[in-house]
Amino acid sequence: MNAQILGISGSPVKNSNTNRLIQAVLDASGLNAEFVKLSKMNVRGCVACLRCAGDNLCKQMDDFPKLGAKVRIAEGLVIGAYTPYGSMDSFTKAFLERLFSLRHRVGLNRGKLAVVITTGIGRGRQGLHEANEQITRALHREGMQVIGNLEAIGNPPCLSCGYGETCPMSAIPFLFPGDVTITPEKFTRVEDQSDLWKQAQELGNQMGAAIRGRYSS
């Protein structure tokens, strides 16, 4: 059975906060859903060849044509990005660029529902809102209806790389002034951000109800 909604994650981290927040929305929808991790695929940026203009089929020889076929069928998208250097990650950016192939003349994504998620190192929420707005604008240009936006606090890689306590470029002193010792309480889980987790479930319920309603009206 084809997925009614797709969860698209730009986070390359295994079982990341981004992944789990996307999955929470998918699970709450009650719809047939598929989770896609872009770092496990080969999806390059758009090369502006315009060979998709006549038939809305991207001609690049990578994994997007297969993924694009799933996007065409899906009625909802849950897109999650992380925010290295305070901006949208490159995996998500490349995916959004490639949606251009579905837009020519007919706008194949018009009317789809979407939820936008961004996750970052967060205590100052640097880049989270800006990246969320960028993704939202891109989806609006596709004709999608963004029904909700989530911004989650994640973990800097400096907590896990093995050098975070001593590296002169570490983010740990910035996030935890005066205490650079890596301890369990410095890690954060999206499940513990209770208001955000509840909102993810509510958005999943809303997306599921709206899509099911299209078949009963």
N, CA, C and O of each residue as an XYZ file, in Angstrom:
868
protein
N       0.847     -1.194      0.000
C       0.000      0.000      0.000
C       0.883      1.244      0.000
O       1.867      1.309      0.736
N       0.532      2.230     -0.824
C       1.301      3.458     -0.870
C       1.103      4.270      0.405
O       0.020      4.268      0.991
N       2.161      4.965      0.829
C       2.075      5.779      2.034
C       1.195      6.997      1.797
O       1.345      7.690      0.790
N       0.283      7.258      2.719
C      -0.537      8.468      2.641
C       0.238      9.690      3.099
O       0.010     10.798      2.614
N       1.162      9.483      4.040
C       2.028     10.582      4.468
C       3.468     10.086      4.514
O       3.736      8.925      4.823
N       4.383     10.992      4.199
C       5.812     10.706      4.239
C       6.464     11.551      5.322
O       6.194     12.746      5.440
N       7.326     10.917      6.112
C       8.183     11.639      7.042
C       9.569     11.726      6.428
O      10.174     10.698      6.125
N      10.080     12.934      6.240
C      11.357     13.168      5.577
C      12.312     13.784      6.579
O      12.077     14.896      7.051
N      13.397     13.076      6.915
C      14.358     13.582      7.892
C      15.673     13.955      7.234
O      16.259     13.161      6.498
N      16.137     15.179      7.506
C      17.446     15.615      7.056
C      18.542     15.350      8.064
O      19.709     15.632      7.793
N      18.192     14.815      9.219
C      19.205     14.533     10.241
C      19.968     13.260      9.908
O      19.348     12.224      9.669
N      21.315     13.310      9.886
C      22.102     12.110      9.618
C      22.354     11.253     10.852
O      22.909     10.159     10.748
N      21.946     11.747     12.023
C      22.215     11.050     13.282
C      21.231      9.894     13.457
O      20.028     10.055     13.252
N      21.752      8.738     13.835
C      20.905      7.571     14.059
C      19.951      7.823     15.221
O      20.366      8.288     16.282
N      18.676      7.515     15.019
C      17.647      7.646     16.058
C      17.682      9.030     16.701
O      17.596      9.153     17.923
N      17.805     10.053     15.890
C      17.967     11.418     16.393
C      16.661     11.972     16.953
O      15.586     11.413     16.734
N      16.776     13.085     17.681
C      15.595     13.792     18.146
C      14.703     14.181     16.975
O      13.479     14.102     17.071
N      15.315     14.601     15.871
C      14.543     14.967     14.675
C      13.734     13.776     14.179
O      12.538     13.891     13.915
N      14.398     12.634     14.057
C      13.712     11.423     13.592
C      12.526     11.081     14.480
O      11.435     10.793     13.989
N      12.745     11.114     15.773
C      11.711     10.660     16.707
C      10.533     11.630     16.749
O       9.396     11.212     16.966
N      10.794     12.910     16.546
C       9.692     13.868     16.528
C       8.869     13.704     15.250
O       7.642     13.787     15.285
N       9.543     13.473     14.128
C       8.814     13.163     12.889
C       7.947     11.927     13.088
O       6.769     11.922     12.731
N       8.536     10.880     13.660
C       7.815      9.626     13.839
C       6.616      9.805     14.762
O       5.594      9.140     14.586
N       6.729     10.692     15.738
C       5.597     10.944     16.633
C       4.411     11.500     15.870
O       3.270     11.123     16.137
N       4.669     12.398     14.917
C       3.591     12.941     14.094
C       2.993     11.845     13.219
O       1.772     11.725     13.110
N       3.862     11.041     12.592
C       3.373      9.957     11.735
C       2.499      8.985     12.521
O       1.416      8.609     12.073
N       2.980      8.582     13.698
C       2.237      7.610     14.501
C       0.876      8.151     14.916
O      -0.125      7.435     14.886
N       0.850      9.432     15.304
C      -0.403     10.019     15.788
C      -1.423     10.192     14.674
O      -2.617     10.312     14.947
N      -0.972     10.206     13.418
C      -1.905     10.416     12.304
C      -2.843      9.237     12.100
O      -3.971      9.407     11.637
N      -2.376      8.037     12.446
C      -3.176      6.851     12.207
C      -3.266      6.448     10.750
O      -4.044      5.561     10.396
N      -2.473      7.094      9.897
C      -2.484      6.813      8.465
C      -1.348      5.872      8.084
O      -0.423      5.655      8.866
N      -1.422      5.323      6.895
C      -0.310      4.557      6.363
C       0.835      5.529      6.081
O       0.692      6.448      5.275
N       1.972      5.318      6.750
C       3.062      6.294      6.702
C       4.386      5.610      6.385
O       4.568      4.417      6.630
N       5.297      6.390      5.838
C       6.654      5.906      5.557
C       7.650      6.957      6.028
O       7.459      8.153      5.810
N       8.716      6.495      6.676
C       9.781      7.380      7.155
C      10.975      7.273      6.215
O      11.413      6.172      5.884
N      11.497      8.412      5.789
C      12.622      8.459      4.858
C      13.763      9.248      5.499
O      13.566     10.374      5.957
N      14.947      8.657      5.527
C      16.133      9.337      6.069
C      17.026      9.729      4.893
O      17.626      8.871      4.246
N      17.106     11.023      4.626
C      17.778     11.502      3.428
C      19.261     11.169      3.404
O      19.830     10.998      2.325
N      19.906     11.072      4.566
C      21.335     10.770      4.598
C      21.637      9.343      4.156
O      22.789      9.007      3.880
N      20.607      8.506      4.087
C      20.762      7.139      3.596
C      20.510      7.048      2.099
O      20.579      5.964      1.518
N      20.222      8.175      1.480
C      19.916      8.207      0.052
C      20.913      9.116     -0.664
O      21.678      9.844     -0.032
N      20.889      9.058     -1.973
C      21.694      9.952     -2.794
C      20.752     10.923     -3.493
O      20.242     10.643     -4.578
N      20.531     12.069     -2.854
C      19.666     13.105     -3.413
C      20.486     14.387     -3.490
O      20.730     15.043     -2.478
N      20.903     14.729     -4.689
C      21.708     15.926     -4.888
C      20.805     17.150     -5.085
O      19.588     17.018     -5.217
N      21.405     18.322     -5.103
C      20.656     19.535     -5.362
C      20.220     19.615     -6.813
O      20.749     18.901     -7.665
N      19.254     20.481     -7.096
C      18.787     20.701     -8.452
C      19.908     21.303     -9.299
O      20.619     22.195     -8.837
N      20.073     20.821    -10.540
C      21.107     21.347    -11.442
C      20.509     22.272    -12.507
O      21.200     22.672    -13.444
N      19.233     22.608    -12.362
C      18.562     23.585    -13.229
C      18.648     23.226    -14.713
O      18.789     24.103    -15.566
N      18.561     21.935    -15.009
C      18.627     21.505    -16.413
C      17.308     21.719    -17.138
O      17.274     21.799    -18.366
N      16.207     21.815    -16.366
C      14.854     22.042    -16.887
C      14.330     20.902    -17.754
O      13.345     21.081    -18.471
N      14.963     19.743    -17.702
C      14.455     18.609    -18.466
C      13.182     18.019    -17.865
O      12.547     17.151    -18.463
N      12.815     18.500    -16.677
C      11.574     18.050    -16.044
C      10.368     18.877    -16.491
O       9.231     18.545    -16.156
N      10.610     19.961    -17.251
C       9.539     20.913    -17.548
C       8.383     20.292    -18.325
O       7.231     20.681    -18.128
N       8.668     19.347    -19.193
C       7.616     18.794    -20.037
C       6.758     17.736    -19.381
O       5.582     17.590    -19.716
N       7.343     16.984    -18.435
C       6.599     15.850    -17.869
C       6.656     15.754    -16.351
O       6.137     14.799    -15.774
N       7.284     16.736    -15.693
C       7.390     16.758    -14.231
C       8.172     15.576    -13.666
O       7.956     15.176    -12.522
N       9.072     15.022    -14.458
C       9.912     13.913    -14.018
C      11.370     14.354    -14.040
O      11.906     14.698    -15.093
N      12.010     14.342    -12.869
C      13.414     14.738    -12.786
C      14.280     13.705    -13.504
O      14.077     12.499    -13.364
N      15.235     14.193    -14.262
C      16.081     13.317    -15.061
C      17.445     13.045    -14.434
O      18.247     12.312    -15.013
N      17.724     13.615    -13.268
C      18.986     13.311    -12.606
C      19.021     11.828    -12.223
O      18.020     11.254    -11.791
N      20.190     11.232    -12.393
C      20.335      9.805    -12.117
C      20.790      9.591    -10.674
O      21.929      9.198    -10.422
N      19.890      9.854     -9.742
C      20.160      9.568     -8.339
C      18.886      9.003     -7.727
O      18.061      8.439     -8.447
N      18.703      9.141     -6.411
C      17.554      8.512     -5.755
C      16.295      9.376     -5.743
O      15.242      8.914     -5.305
N      16.383     10.628     -6.218
C      15.185     11.464     -6.107
C      14.020     11.002     -6.979
O      12.885     11.030     -6.503
N      14.231     10.578     -8.227
C      13.057     10.171     -9.012
C      12.188      9.138     -8.292
O      10.961      9.212     -8.357
N      12.805      8.187     -7.616
C      12.038      7.196     -6.856
C      11.337      7.852     -5.669
O      10.171      7.568     -5.394
N      12.054      8.731     -4.968
C      11.447      9.429     -3.834
C      10.366     10.388     -4.321
O       9.314     10.516     -3.695
N      10.629     11.062     -5.441
C       9.647     11.981     -5.994
C       8.342     11.295     -6.341
O       7.271     11.884     -6.193
N       8.419     10.050     -6.802
C       7.201      9.298     -7.103
C       6.376      9.070     -5.842
O       5.146      9.080     -5.891
N       7.049      8.865     -4.716
C       6.332      8.695     -3.447
C       5.707     10.010     -2.992
O       4.597     10.026     -2.458
N       6.426     11.112     -3.206
C       5.895     12.423     -2.850
C       4.632     12.718     -3.653
O       3.662     13.257     -3.120
N       4.649     12.365     -4.931
C       3.490     12.619     -5.788
C       2.236     11.945     -5.251
O       1.145     12.512     -5.315
N       2.391     10.738     -4.723
C       1.244      9.962     -4.247
C       0.791     10.405     -2.864
O      -0.403     10.403     -2.566
N       1.748     10.784     -2.018
C       1.436     11.132     -0.626
C       0.525     12.350     -0.554
O       0.582     13.243     -1.400
N      -0.311     12.366      0.469
C      -1.207     13.499      0.692
C      -0.704     14.417      1.790
O      -1.239     15.508      1.986
N       0.319     13.981      2.503
C       0.895     14.814      3.558
C       2.378     14.550      3.712
O       2.847     13.438      3.472
N       3.110     15.567      4.112
C       4.544     15.458      4.365
C       4.855     15.992      5.754
O       4.290     16.995      6.192
N       5.761     15.308      6.437
C       6.317     15.801      7.698
C       7.814     15.928      7.468
O       8.519     14.922      7.386
N       8.301     17.150      7.363
C       9.693     17.392      6.996
C      10.454     17.906      8.202
O      10.082     18.915      8.801
N      11.534     17.199      8.560
C      12.344     17.582      9.704
C      13.775     17.859      9.305
O      14.412     17.036      8.648
N      14.286     19.016      9.697
C      15.661     19.402      9.407
C      16.391     19.682     10.716
O      15.775     20.014     11.729
N      17.703     19.542     10.678
C      18.497     20.042     11.793
C      19.250     21.287     11.310
O      19.255     21.589     10.117
N      19.882     22.003     12.239
C      20.372     23.340     11.892
C      21.856     23.522     12.205
O      22.198     24.258     13.131
N      22.754     22.861     11.445
C      24.180     23.118     11.624
C      24.509     24.542     11.180
O      23.962     25.037     10.194
N      25.400     25.188     11.910
C      25.795     26.569     11.595
C      24.594     27.514     11.521
O      24.612     28.501     10.786
N      23.560     27.199     12.287
C      22.426     28.095     12.391
C      21.558     28.191     11.164
O      20.830     29.171     11.004
N      21.611     27.179     10.268
C      20.776     27.212      9.072
C      20.354     25.791      8.706
O      20.811     24.821      9.310
N      19.486     25.685      7.719
C      18.969     24.386      7.302
C      20.084     23.462      6.814
O      21.010     23.914      6.140
N      20.004     22.178      7.148
C      21.008     21.206      6.712
C      20.940     20.971      5.203
O      19.914     21.215      4.568
N      22.042     20.497      4.651
C      22.155     20.350      3.196
C      21.274     19.233      2.640
O      20.833     19.324      1.494
N      21.003     18.184      3.416
C      20.144     17.101      2.936
C      18.729     17.623      2.668
O      18.144     17.354      1.619
N      18.194     18.370      3.630
C      16.854     18.915      3.477
C      16.802     19.938      2.355
O      15.849     19.967      1.577
N      17.826     20.774      2.273
C      17.870     21.808      1.224
C      17.847     21.164     -0.164
O      17.116     21.612     -1.047
N      18.646     20.117     -0.353
C      18.672     19.443     -1.654
C      17.306     18.852     -1.982
O      16.838     18.960     -3.116
N      16.671     18.233     -1.007
C      15.341     17.651     -1.228
C      14.342     18.723     -1.658
O      13.580     18.519     -2.603
N      14.342     19.859     -0.969
C      13.404     20.923     -1.302
C      13.652     21.460     -2.710
O      12.708     21.757     -3.442
N      14.919     21.583     -3.084
C      15.223     22.051     -4.436
C      14.646     21.113     -5.487
O      14.146     21.562     -6.519
N      14.714     19.834     -5.230
C      14.274     18.852     -6.227
C      12.748     18.800     -6.370
O      12.237     18.278     -7.361
N      12.030     19.332     -5.396
C      10.572     19.401     -5.544
C      10.167     20.273     -6.720
O       9.031     20.205     -7.187
N      11.096     21.092     -7.198
C      10.829     21.960     -8.349
C      10.353     21.159     -9.553
O       9.556     21.642    -10.356
N      10.850     19.928     -9.671
C      10.456     19.099    -10.816
C       8.973     18.755    -10.795
O       8.405     18.425    -11.836
N       8.344     18.824     -9.646
C       6.921     18.495     -9.524
C       6.022     19.718     -9.680
O       4.797     19.610     -9.619
N       6.635     20.868     -9.879
C       5.880     22.116     -9.833
C       5.458     22.652    -11.204
O       4.431     23.321    -11.312
N       6.230     22.369    -12.240
C       5.984     22.973    -13.551
C       4.532     22.799    -14.009
O       3.994     21.692    -13.976
N       3.905     23.894    -14.434
C       2.625     23.912    -15.132
C       1.439     23.414    -14.319
O       0.376     24.034    -14.330
N       1.615     22.278    -13.602
C       0.455     21.638    -12.963
C       0.486     21.700    -11.440
O      -0.560     21.566    -10.805
N       1.646     21.896    -10.842
C       1.717     21.986     -9.391
C       1.246     20.727     -8.703
O       0.204     20.719     -8.049
N       2.019     19.658     -8.851
C       1.578     18.356     -8.343
C       1.512     18.279     -6.823
O       0.901     17.358     -6.282
N       2.130     19.229     -6.125
C       2.088     19.206     -4.659
C       1.000     20.105     -4.074
O       0.858     20.202     -2.855
N       0.236     20.761     -4.943
C      -0.806     21.652     -4.436
C      -1.841     20.880     -3.623
O      -2.326     19.823     -4.027
N      -2.155     21.449     -2.467
C      -3.182     20.859     -1.622
C      -2.670     19.847     -0.619
O      -3.419     19.427      0.263
N      -1.416     19.446     -0.730
C      -0.869     18.512      0.258
C      -0.739     19.224      1.607
O      -0.500     20.431      1.661
N      -0.898     18.471      2.684
C      -0.710     19.010      4.028
C       0.725     18.776      4.469
O       1.361     17.812      4.043
N       1.231     19.653      5.317
C       2.619     19.514      5.760
C       2.792     19.988      7.191
O       2.091     20.884      7.662
N       3.745     19.361      7.871
C       4.242     19.808      9.175
C       5.738     20.016      9.022
O       6.428     19.180      8.438
N       6.245     21.131      9.543
C       7.655     21.464      9.437
C       8.297     21.391     10.818
O       7.798     21.970     11.782
N       9.427     20.659     10.895
C      10.153     20.471     12.146
C      11.591     20.926     11.959
O      12.224     20.594     10.957
N      12.112     21.687     12.921
C      13.544     21.977     12.955
C      14.078     21.677     14.346
O      13.411     21.909     15.354
N      15.300     21.156     14.372
C      15.955     20.789     15.621
C      17.355     21.379     15.626
O      18.055     21.337     14.615
N      17.766     21.929     16.768
C      19.105     22.514     16.853
C      19.684     22.395     18.238
O      19.040     21.871     19.147
N      20.922     22.889     18.409
C      21.594     22.752     19.700
C      20.929     23.586     20.762
O      21.080     23.283     21.946
N      20.256     24.542     20.427
C      19.120     25.135     20.957
C      19.033     25.987     22.119
O      18.129     26.823     22.136
N      19.842     25.905     23.106
C      19.462     26.639     24.319
C      19.187     28.101     24.020
O      18.421     28.744     24.738
N      19.803     28.644     22.963
C      19.464     29.977     22.510
C      18.604     29.952     21.259
O      18.275     31.001     20.704
N      18.229     28.722     20.803
C      17.388     28.513     19.621
C      17.976     29.152     18.361
O      17.239     29.592     17.479
N      19.294     29.200     18.286
C      19.965     29.806     17.144
C      19.639     29.053     15.856
O      19.885     27.851     15.757
N      19.092     29.753     14.882
C      18.831     29.182     13.572
C      17.555     28.378     13.466
O      17.101     28.116     12.352
N      16.961     27.978     14.563
C      15.773     27.122     14.508
C      14.622     27.796     13.776
O      14.025     27.216     12.870
N      14.319     29.017     14.173
C      13.171     29.699     13.594
C      13.432     30.062     12.135
O      12.549     29.928     11.288
N      14.650     30.521     11.849
C      14.984     30.911     10.478
C      14.865     29.724      9.526
O      14.289     29.855      8.446
N      15.402     28.567      9.914
C      15.321     27.378      9.064
C      13.875     26.916      8.909
O      13.464     26.497      7.827
N      13.113     26.994      9.984
C      11.711     26.597      9.922
C      10.948     27.476      8.932
O      10.120     26.987      8.164
N      11.236     28.767      8.960
C      10.582     29.687      8.033
C      10.990     29.400      6.587
O      10.157     29.472      5.684
N      12.266     29.075      6.364
C      12.731     28.765      5.009
C      11.991     27.567      4.424
O      11.542     27.604      3.278
N      11.868     26.508      5.213
C      11.183     25.311      4.741
C       9.711     25.616      4.485
O       9.143     25.185      3.481
N       9.101     26.361      5.400
C       7.690     26.709      5.252
C       7.454     27.498      3.968
O       6.495     27.231      3.244
N       8.321     28.466      3.682
C       8.167     29.242      2.445
C       8.287     28.353      1.210
O       7.533     28.505      0.250
N       9.244     27.425      1.245
C       9.425     26.526      0.102
C       8.179     25.685     -0.135
O       7.771     25.494     -1.280
N       7.578     25.188      0.923
C       6.384     24.358      0.778
C       5.183     25.179      0.324
O       4.355     24.701     -0.452
N       5.090     26.415      0.810
C       4.010     27.288      0.343
C       4.123     27.523     -1.161
O       3.114     27.569     -1.865
N       5.353     27.670     -1.650
C       5.546     27.882     -3.087
C       5.160     26.649     -3.896
O       4.849     26.747     -5.083
N       5.182     25.506     -3.255
C       4.718     24.281     -3.912
C       3.196     24.166     -3.881
O       2.619     23.283     -4.516
N       2.555     25.060     -3.142
C       1.101     25.006     -3.023
C       0.621     24.154     -1.870
O      -0.567     23.843     -1.786
N       1.520     23.769     -0.978
C       1.133     22.952      0.174
C       0.555     23.822      1.285
O       0.785     25.030      1.334
N      -0.190     23.191      2.160
C      -0.750     23.854      3.332
C       0.019     23.381      4.567
O      -0.108     22.226      4.973
N       0.803     24.260      5.154
C       1.556     23.916      6.365
C       0.636     24.104      7.564
O       0.231     25.223      7.878
N       0.312     23.003      8.227
C      -0.655     23.064      9.323
C       0.006     23.256     10.677
O      -0.677     23.504     11.670
N       1.342     23.144     10.728
C       2.008     23.330     12.012
C       3.514     23.373     11.870
O       4.082     22.804     10.938
N       4.161     24.063     12.816
C       5.608     24.216     12.848
C       6.116     23.881     14.239
O       5.602     24.387     15.236
N       7.133     23.022     14.301
C       7.710     22.594     15.573
C       9.191     22.934     15.595
O       9.893     22.722     14.607
N       9.673     23.464     16.725
C      11.084     23.789     16.892
C      11.585     23.104     18.163
O      11.134     23.412     19.266
N      12.521     22.173     17.992
C      12.958     21.324     19.099
C      14.402     21.601     19.482
O      15.226     21.955     18.638
N      14.694     21.436     20.751
C      16.063     21.532     21.236
C      16.738     20.177     21.078
O      16.207     19.155     21.512
N      17.911     20.176     20.454
C      18.675     18.947     20.261
C      19.994     18.980     21.006
O      20.141     19.697     21.996
N      20.950     18.205     20.530
C      22.242     18.076     21.206
C      23.389     18.424     20.265
O      23.400     17.966     19.122
N      24.346     19.215     20.711
C      25.503     19.512     19.863
C      26.371     18.268     19.705
O      26.488     17.485     20.649
N      26.983     18.064     18.538
C      27.863     16.906     18.363
C      29.048     16.915     19.317
O      29.667     15.880     19.559
N      29.361     18.091     19.857
C      30.483     18.194     20.810
C      30.257     17.350     22.062
O      31.218     16.990     22.742
N      29.014     17.033     22.373
C      28.741     16.187     23.532
C      29.130     14.736     23.284
O      29.314     13.970     24.230
N      29.257     14.352     22.000
C      29.467     12.942     21.671
C      30.764     12.659     20.933
O      31.119     11.494     20.754
N      31.480     13.685     20.501
C      32.639     13.458     19.631
C      33.865     12.929     20.375
O      34.775     12.384     19.751
N      33.899     13.084     21.710
C      35.041     12.632     22.492
C      36.034     13.713     22.847
O      36.944     13.479     23.642
N      35.876     14.914     22.263
C      36.813     16.006     22.514
C      36.123     17.260     23.042
O      36.757     18.308     23.168
N      34.856     17.165     23.344
C      34.062     18.346     23.673
C      34.527     19.110     24.887
O      34.343     20.325     24.959
N      35.132     18.422     25.852
C      35.549     19.101     27.078
C      36.822     19.912     26.897
O      37.067     20.851     27.654
N      37.643     19.563     25.899
C      38.954     20.207     25.753
C      39.125     20.968     24.441
O      40.040     21.783     24.327
N      38.283     20.726     23.461
C      38.428     21.365     22.154
C      38.212     22.872     22.260
O      37.210     23.306     22.828
N      39.137     23.684     21.722
C      38.958     25.141     21.797
C      37.794     25.661     20.961
O      37.363     26.801     21.137
N      37.284     24.835     20.054
C      36.161     25.232     19.209
C      34.836     24.635     19.686
O      33.816     24.773     19.011
N      34.848     23.983     20.828
C      33.668     23.282     21.330
C      32.512     24.235     21.606
O      32.708     25.376     22.023
N      31.305     23.738     21.362
C      30.090     24.497     21.682
C      29.698     24.368     23.147
O      28.823     25.095     23.618
N      30.327     23.463     23.868
C      29.906     23.209     25.243
C      30.089     24.426     26.147
O      29.174     24.737     26.910
N      31.231     25.139     26.103
C      31.336     26.339     26.946
C      30.292     27.406     26.615
O      29.853     28.150     27.492
N      29.900     27.471     25.341
C      28.869     28.428     24.936
C      27.513     28.049     25.526
O      26.758     28.910     25.979
N      27.216     26.758     25.515
C      25.912     26.298     25.995
C      25.863     26.158     27.504
O      24.817     26.362     28.120
N      27.000     25.808     28.104
C      27.038     25.561     29.545
C      28.211     26.333     30.154
O      29.205     25.721     30.546
N      28.119     27.641     30.239
C      29.227     28.459     30.751
C      29.645     28.023     32.154
O      28.814     27.852     33.046
N      30.955     27.849     32.321
C      31.494     27.515     33.634
C      31.465     26.045     33.976
O      31.966     25.658     35.031
N      30.897     25.212     33.125
C      30.828     23.778     33.422
C      30.897     22.993     32.119
O      29.870     22.747     31.486
N      32.098     22.600     31.718
C      32.271     21.895     30.440
C      32.327     20.379     30.612
O      32.544     19.658     29.639
N      32.136     19.889     31.826
C      32.138     18.449     32.042
C      30.910     17.819     31.385
O      29.784     18.267     31.603
N      31.130     16.788     30.589
C      30.019     16.135     29.902
C      29.343     15.165     30.859
O      29.926     14.160     31.267
N      28.123     15.481     31.202
C      27.328     14.683     32.126
C      25.966     14.379     31.486
O      25.535     15.102     30.588
N      25.290     13.324     31.936
C      24.039     12.911     31.293
C      22.988     14.005     31.205
O      22.245     14.073     30.226
N      22.917     14.869     32.223
C      21.855     15.877     32.205
C      22.067     16.955     31.139
O      21.166     17.751     30.874
N      23.247     16.983     30.532
C      23.474     17.951     29.450
C      22.852     17.491     28.126
O      22.678     18.300     27.214
N      22.523     16.230     28.016
C      21.851     15.720     26.828
C      20.345     15.977     26.962
O      19.797     15.943     28.063
N      19.697     16.229     25.845
C      18.261     16.472     25.881
C      17.543     15.518     24.949
O      18.064     15.148     23.897
N      16.340     15.122     25.346
C      15.499     14.240     24.546
C      14.229     14.978     24.170
O      13.646     15.689     24.989
N      13.806     14.808     22.938
C      12.619     15.518     22.490
C      11.381     15.054     23.258
O      10.435     15.823     23.427
N      11.382     13.809     23.721
C      10.245     13.301     24.498
C      10.080     14.055     25.815
O       8.977     14.122     26.357
N      11.173     14.622     26.332
C      11.112     15.345     27.602
C      10.672     16.795     27.427
O      10.452     17.499     28.412
N      10.543     17.242     26.187
C      10.010     18.584     25.901
C       8.495     18.429     25.756
O       7.953     18.383     24.652
N       7.839     18.350     26.906
C       6.469     17.837     26.968
C       5.489     18.622     26.119
O       4.648     18.024     25.447
N       5.570     19.936     26.128
C       4.628     20.727     25.331
C       4.830     20.460     23.842
O       3.868     20.345     23.083
N       6.094     20.362     23.437
C       6.412     20.104     22.036
C       5.933     18.715     21.613
O       5.357     18.553     20.538
N       6.171     17.722     22.458
C       5.759     16.351     22.156
C       4.240     16.257     22.023
O       3.720     15.579     21.137
N       3.543     16.947     22.918
C       2.079     16.974     22.854
C       1.619     17.651     21.566
O       0.667     17.194     20.932
N       2.285     18.734     21.175
C       1.921     19.435     19.954
C       2.136     18.553     18.726
O       1.338     18.584     17.789
N       3.224     17.760     18.730
C       3.490     16.845     17.615
C       2.357     15.840     17.471
O       1.908     15.561     16.359
N       1.899     15.301     18.578
C       0.807     14.340     18.528
C      -0.494     14.987     18.061
O      -1.263     14.381     17.315
N      -0.732     16.212     18.502
C      -1.934     16.925     18.073
C      -1.901     17.205     16.573
O      -2.919     17.086     15.891
N      -0.726     17.578     16.062
C      -0.614     17.834     14.628
C      -0.794     16.552     13.819
O      -1.395     16.567     12.745
N      -0.270     15.444     14.342
C      -0.496     14.165     13.684
C      -1.966     13.811     13.633
O      -2.472     13.373     12.600
N      -2.656     14.003     14.756
C      -4.100     13.755     14.783
C      -4.832     14.640     13.780
O      -5.738     14.190     13.080
N      -4.421     15.915     13.723
C      -5.064     16.868     12.818
C      -4.844     16.475     11.359
O      -5.772     16.526     10.552
N      -3.614     16.084     11.024
C      -3.328     15.686      9.650
C      -4.118     14.432      9.279
O      -4.695     14.352      8.195
N      -4.142     13.461     10.180
C      -4.868     12.237      9.912
C      -6.350     12.489      9.709
O      -6.952     11.949      8.780
N      -6.942     13.303     10.568
C      -8.370     13.602     10.463
C      -8.684     14.333      9.159
O      -9.690     14.051      8.508
N      -7.820     15.268      8.786
C      -8.063     16.045      7.566
C      -7.980     15.173      6.321
O      -8.795     15.311      5.409
N      -7.010     14.286      6.280
C      -6.850     13.436      5.103
C      -7.961     12.396      5.037
O      -8.487     12.129      3.956
N      -8.328     11.804      6.169
C      -9.447     10.857      6.166
C     -10.741     11.547      5.757
O     -11.592     10.957      5.092
N     -10.880     12.833      6.174
C     -12.092     13.579      5.844
C     -12.267     13.795      4.354
O     -13.391     13.983      3.887
N     -11.174     13.772      3.596
C     -11.279     13.954      2.142
C     -12.019     12.790      1.495
O     -12.605     12.941      0.423
N     -11.992     11.637      2.143
C     -12.625     10.452      1.568
C     -14.053     10.269      2.056
O     -14.814      9.492      1.480
N     -14.420     10.985      3.121
C     -15.763     10.807      3.679
C     -16.697     11.951      3.312
O     -17.905     11.871      3.535
N     -16.131     13.022      2.747
C     -16.976     14.176      2.437
C     -17.645     14.011      1.063
O     -18.394     14.887      0.632
